[in-house]
Amino acid sequence: MQVSVEKVSSVECRLTVTVPINRVEEAYNQQIAQYAKKANIKGFRPGKAPIEYIKQRFSQDAWQDAWGEVIKTSLYEAIANNQLHPINTPQIEPKTMLPNQPLEYIASFEVLPEFTHIKATFEQVEKLIVAVKAEDIDQVIQKLRKQHTQWQVVDRPAHMTDRVVIDYYAIFEGKADEANTIKDFPLELGGQTMIPGFEDGLLEVKAGDERTLHLQFPENFTMSERAGKPVDFRVKIKNVYQADTPALDEQFIQKLGISSGNESDLKEQVRQTLQQEADRLVQEKLKDQLFRYLLEQNPIEVPNTLVEREASRIHDEMYPKHHDHAHHQHSDSEMASFKEIATKRVALGLLIGEFVKQEKIIADKDRVQKRIIDLSSVYERPQEVVAWLSSKEQIGNIEAQVLEDQVMDKLLEGVKVVEKNMSYAELKGI
């Protein structure tokens, strides 16, 4: 058997395989023998028909079966003998496939790129220093109070911060869309959830009022065919509600899980939670920075098979109810975005994997155990979560996370770290 190996690119491989006639004929004869055992030919007992009758009737099918079997076995040998590792199903292109002739075909497939040495020389990186301030804590407590707001029906005109329950429909380009009336829609005035002017147009309304709002869609409206164009909304007010926000007293604080009911204890709990979140985000941004440098210093070609697979996974993360891509249409820009993100993820995963081998990094068992305990601590039954995360099915994910952290530690060795102060609000905004 002759095998020619051609590297089309760093991730594409093409084999030209020629199988000698004797091997092809042997496979053909084996197939004929199988047909002879099963053939039911008039005038002969099953399996007793002369071989010439079998060939006359089943020769074409036997050749097809023989070629398929020879391609399967010879391709396996060619790949193994040349120490190749396809990551997708090889595409077969027959070149010579004739009875009583040598078999020749081309097999094309993708492989992982080969690495020599991963470069990781960074002069300096920026690390954010974030301290939670009193105003950050107060803002969270205000949100907690708002989340526990009770709404009371009032018999008066609506004011800013009130909630109104409405039915409404749009009139666009003279066409009323009453069939798609939105019913019993709760709207907080001042929440800025509707297009500009909608909420302001409902100030001073009372239950039972009806209003027509003459507005304009913003220039950046999601439906481009309506962007910047005038629109009317016919609105019926069904009820007006006033917010009854709880006071920051002992009873409310205890309701939030602070048994002492003390405001200072609540603030300390919020501060710790925010600081943990800030530390996590700081670590993520430092990791993103290091991994971005790693990609820049080690440009690689990535197999399209892995990119498509990762893009599909990204799609399923963003649209969990639309696993059937054919039933969920995406714009060209959205598809391009999926592919761009997927390409970077695949490239980074390959680089990190090779860097781990290069530096002989092994997941630290103590860090793995600490990660499991930290992840479990937020649940009501942490021991059950610890057992689940420690299972064979889940432990690999935890080890991968720890390995990423250890890779980051290795990349930081000898690198100048420049600290930059930033507020918690700024951190959340970037």
N, C-alpha and C positions, 0 to 999 in steps of 0.2 A: 504494500500500500504506500502510495506517495502522498505526502502532505506538504503544502506550501503555506507558510504563515506570513500574513501581511498585516502590519500595524497601520491601519488607515489613519488613526490619530492616537493620542495617549489613552483614549478610552474606547476605541473601536478596533475590533479585530476581524480579519477575514481569512478563512481557511479555504484553500482549494484542495479537495481530496479526490484522489483517483484510486479506485478499488479494482484489482486485477480480475479478469474474466473468470478465473477458476473459483474465486470466492463468491462471485455473483451467481455462477452456475450452481455451486453447491447450495446456496440459499434457495435458488429456484427449485432444485430437485427436492429439497426438504419440504417446500411448500406443496409441490406436486404430490409428494407422499402423504401429506396431510389431507389434501383434497381426495386422494384415492381412498383413504380410510373412511371418509364421510360421504363420498359420492353415492347417490342412488340412481343408477342408470338402468333403464329398462332392458331386461334380458340378462342382467347380471345380479348376483347377490351383493349386498352392501359390502364394499371393500374388495370385491373380487374382479372388478372391471379391468381389462388390460390397460397398461400405463399409457399406450398410444391413444386410447379413447379419452383418458383423463386429460392428456395434454391437448388433444384436439378441442375439448370442451372448456377446459379451465386454464389454458396457457396464459391468456392475457391477465386474468386475475392473479395467477401465481407469480407472474413477473412483477406486477404491482406490489404484491405482498413482499416479495423477495427484495425489491429495491428499498421498500420502507424499512425492512429489518436490517439490511446492510447499512443503510444510512444511519440508523440508530446506533448500531454496534460500532461502526467505523468512526463515527463522530465522537463517541465516548472515548475510544482509544486515542484518537488524534488530540483531543483536548487534554487527556491525562498525560500522554507522552510528551506533550509540549508544555506541561505544567501551567495550563491556562485555567482561569476561573470565571466563566461567564456569569453575569448577574441578571441576564434575561434569557428567554427562550431563543435559541439561534434561529435565524431566518434562513431557510434552505432554498437555493436556486439551482435546479438541475442544469448541467451543461451537456452531458451525454447520458442518455437513459434509453438504451435500445436493447432488445433481446440479443443474447449471445455476444454482447460487447462489454468492455470494461465500463464501470459506472464512474462518472465524474460529476461532482457537484461543488457548489460554493456555500459555505456556512458563515453568516455574518452575525456578530453579537457584540455586546458591550462588556468591558472589564473595568475594574477599578484602576485609577491612575497609579503609576509607580512613583515612589518617593526616594530621594537620595538622603537629604538632610533638611529638617524643618528649621527655618531661620526664625529666631525669636530674640532679636536684639533691639530693645527699645531704650531710647535715651531717658525719657521721663514720661510719667503718666500723671493725670490730675485726679485727686481724690477729694470728694466733697466732705465737708465737716458741717453737720446739721445738728443744731440744738433746738429742741421744742421750746417754744415761748408761751407765755401766759395767754396771749391772744389766740394761739392755735388751740389751746385747751378749751378756752371759752367758746370758740367757734364750734367745736365738737359737742360741747354740752348744750349749746343752743340748738344744734341739729337733733340731739336726743330729745330735747323738750318738744321740738316741732313734730318729731316722729310719733310722740304720744299725745298729740293734739286731738281733742274731741271737738266735733263740729255740731253746733247748735243752730237750729232753724230760727231765723229772726224775721220779724215783720217790719222791715225798713228798707230803704234804698241801699244797694250794694256799695261798699267802700273798698278801697285798695286793701289787699290781704284777705278779703272775704272769699268764700267759695260760692260759686253759682253752679247749679245743675241746669243744663240747657239741652234743647234739641236744635240742630242747625243743618242747613244745606247751602251749597254754593250756587251762585248764578254767574256763569262764565261765558263771555261772548254772547250774551242774551239767552243762553240756555240754562233753565233751572234744573238742577240735579236732585229733585225731590225724592227720586227712587232710592238714592243713597243717603238719605237723611241720617245724621248721627244722633242717636237718641240717648237721653240721660247721661250726658257727658259732664263729668265734674271738672270744673276749671277754677283754679286759684288766680284771682286777679293780682297781677304783679309778678306772676311766676314766669312770664315771658316764654310760654310754651307754644303760643300761637304766632301767626305772622304779625308784624308791627301794626298797631292800631286796633287789633281785635279786642284785647282785654280793656284798653282805655275806652273803647266804644260801649262797654257794658257797665261802666261806672254809673251809679245812681239808678240802676234798673231795680224793679221789684218783681216778686213772683207774679206771673200772669202777663207781664209786659212782653211785647214783641218789637224787635228792632231790625232794621236793615242797615248793615254796615257797608259803606262804600270804601273799599281798600285797594291795595295794589300788592301783588306778589313781589317779594324781594328779588333783586337781580340774581342772587345766588340760590334761588329756589331749586329744590331737588328735581322737580319736573321741569326740564329746560324749556318745553313748549309753552309753559305758563310764566316763566321768569320775567319780571318787570311789567307784566300786563295787569290791567284793572280787573277786579273781581268784587262781586257783592255777596254778602252772607246774610241770609234770612235766619234770625235767631229768635227762639221762644224761651223765655226764662221760666223755669219750673219751680225753683226754690233758691233762696239766699241763705247762706250759712255763715255764722261768725265763729272764729277760732277760739277755742277755750284751751289755751296752752298751760300745762301744769306749772306751778311754782317750783322753784328749786328748793324744796323743803325736805325734811327728814323722810317723810312718807315716799316721795318720788325717788329720792336717792336710794332708799331700800329696795324699791321696785326695780331699780337698775342693777341690783345684785350686791350693793355695798351695805353689808349688814349693820355697820355702825350708824348709817344714816348721816355721816359727817361729810360736809362739802369738801373739806380738805382731802379726805380719803378718796373721794370720787375723782378729784382733780389729779391726785397722784396716780390713780389707776389709769386715767386717760393719758397722763403724761408718759407712763411706761409703755402703754400700747402704741402711742404715736412714735415714741423713740424707737421701739422695735421695728415699726413699719419704716421709719426713716433709715435705720441702719440696714434694713433689707434692701431698700431702694438704692442706697449708696453703694452697697456691695454689687448689686445688679448692674449699675451704671459703670462701675469700675471694671467689672467682668466684660461688659459690652465693649468698653474702650480697648481692653487688652485683646479681645478676640477680633475686633476690627483691625487692629494693627497686625495681628497674626495673618488675617486674610490678605491684607495689603502687601505684606512681605513674602507671601507664598501663593501667588496666583496659580490656580490649577484649573484644568478642564474637568468638568464633572459629567458623569454619564446621564444621558437624558432619561433613562429608565428610572433612576433614583429621583431625579427632579420631578418627573411626572407623578411618581408615587407620593412624594412629599407635598406637592401642590394639591393632590387629591386629599391628603390628610388635613391640610390647612383649610381647604374648602369645607370639609366635614366638621372642623372645629367651629368655623364661622357660621355654617348653616347646618346644624345637627339634624334638622327635619328634612333636609334635601340631599340625602346620600345618593339619590339617582340624579346625576348631573344633567341628564337630558331633560329633566322636568324643572330645572332651575337655570334660567338663562342669565349669563353674565355679559357685561360690556367687555369690549376688547381691552380697555384700560384695566379693568378688574382682573381679567385673566392674566394680563401681563404682570400685574402686581403680585398675584399668587406665584407666578413662575419666578419672578425676581427674588421674592422672599425664600422660596423653596431652594433656588440655586445657592443662595448664601448659606442656608441651613445645611444643605448637603455638603458643600465645600468645607464649612467649619467642622462638621462632624467627622469628615475624612481626615482633616488636618489634626484635630484633637486626638483621634484614634491613633494616628501615626506618631504624634508627639508623645503619647502615653507609652507606646512601644519603645520609642527612641530613648526616652528618659527612664524607662523601666519603672513607671509609676503604678502602684497597686493601691486599690481602695483601702484606706485606713479603717480597720474594724471599729476602733473607738469612735471615730467620727461618724461612721455609718450608724452605730448604735445611738449616738447622741442625736443624729438627725431623726431617727425613728421616734425617739422619746419626745423631741421638740414638736414633731408633727402630730403626735398622739395627744399631747397635753391639752389641746383646745377642745377635745371631745369629752362628752359626759362619761364614757366608759373607756378610758385610755388604754387599759390592759388588753381589751379586745382589739383595739386598733393596732397596738404594738404587735400582737400575734399575727394580725393580717398583713401588716407591712413587712414582717419578718419571714413571711411565706416565700416559697421558691418563685411563685408567680410575680411577687412585688419587689423582692429584695434587689433584683437587678436594676430597677429604676432608681432606688435609693443609692446604690453603689455608683451609678452613672452620675448622679448629682454630686456626690462626694468627690468623684474623680475630677469633675469640672472644677470644683473648688481647689483641689490639689494642683491641677494644671495651672490655675490662676496664681496660686502661691509660687509655683516654680517659675512662671513668667515674670513675677515681680522681683525675683532674686536679682540683686545688683542694679535695679532700676530706681532712678530718682523719683520720689513721690512728692508732687507739689500739691499742697493742701489749699483748698478754696472754701471759704465760709459761705454758707447759703442758708436761707430761711427754709422752714418746713413748707411754707406755702409755695415758695419758688421751686423747691424740689418736686412737689406734686404737679407743678405746672409745666415741667419740661419733659 
